Structures are given as structure tokens and as C-alpha cells.
Amino acid sequence: MDTVRYTFLIDQLVRSNKHCLLVGPTGTGKTAYIKKHLQGGLPDSFVPLFFNFSAQTSANMTQVSLCTHCISAYCSQLRVLL
């Protein structure tokens, strides 16, 4: 029952262009709900990115990962246009 409820709520928030934050104890499925939604419940104009964080992840590492993806996505768009 919770899966249906949370999936519906996430869908409604995304379709309304609202932010969504899931909080709760470890092991309650927060990551699973979001990953499921990102992998199949978004319009084509959205491109999901998945990042894994740990206690050793720094802000600089996150920025490098994000910039690397954005640069490669921008370059692939340029190739499509050419």
C-alpha cells in the first residue's frame, strides 16, 4: 500500500514542478522509490543522474562528477546538431 501511495505522491509533485524530499530511517525504501521514478516515470525532457555518496565524498568530487557529465552531454548535443 505504501508503495502505491508514495509513487502517486512523487508523480504528482514532479508533474506540478514541485520539489520532493523523502526522509526516514535507514532501509525504508527512499532510494528505491526515487530510482524507480527516475528510471521510468519522467518525461523525455528530464535526464536523471545518479551519484553515490559516502563519508569520503567531498564537495569537489561531486562538482567534478557533475561538470564531467554536463560537458559530455553538451558535446554529444553538439555532435547531433552538426
N, C-alpha and C positions, 0 to 999 in steps of 0.2 A: 504494500500500500504506500509506504513512504517513497519508493522509487517513482511511482506514477506521480505522486504529489510534487516531489522535487523537480522531476523532469518538466512537468507542466509549468511550475513557477519559473524555472530558468528560461524556458521558451518564451513565456510572456514578458519577462524582463528584457530579454535580448530583442524581441520584436518591438518593444516600446523604447528602445535605445536607453535603457536604464542600466546602471552598474549593478553588479551582483557579487556578494562576498559570502562564502559559505564558511561557517565556523563550527567547531565542535571537537569532541575528544578524538584522539588517535583511533583509526580503524573504523570510523563511521561511514566511510564511502565518499567523502567530499571530493577527493581527487577523481575517483571513478565516475561520479556524476558529471563533473566538468569535462573530463576527457571524452566521455561518451557524447556529450553535447557538441563539443568542438569537432569531433571526427565525423559527425553526420547530421547535425542539426542546425547548421548555419547556412545563410545564403552564400552564393558563389563569390560575392564581393568581399567576404571575410577570408583571411588566411590565418589559420591557427598556428601558433608557435608553442612548442613545449620546451621548458627549461627545467632541469633538475638542479636543485639546490641542496647544499649540505652545510655543515658548520664551517667548512673551509672555503665556501664560495664567497668571493669578495665582490664589492661593487664594481671594481674594474673588470673582473672576469665576466660579469653579467653584461656590462657595457660592450665589451669586445664581442661577445657572442651575438648580441642584438645587432650591433653595427655590421658584423660579418654577414648576417642573414639579410639585412636590408640592402647592403651593397650587392650581394649576389642576386637578390630579387630584382633590383633596379637594372643590373646588367642584363639579366635574362629578358626583361621587358624591352630593353633597347634592341636586343637581337631580334625580337618579334617585330618591332617597328621597322627595322632595316630591311 
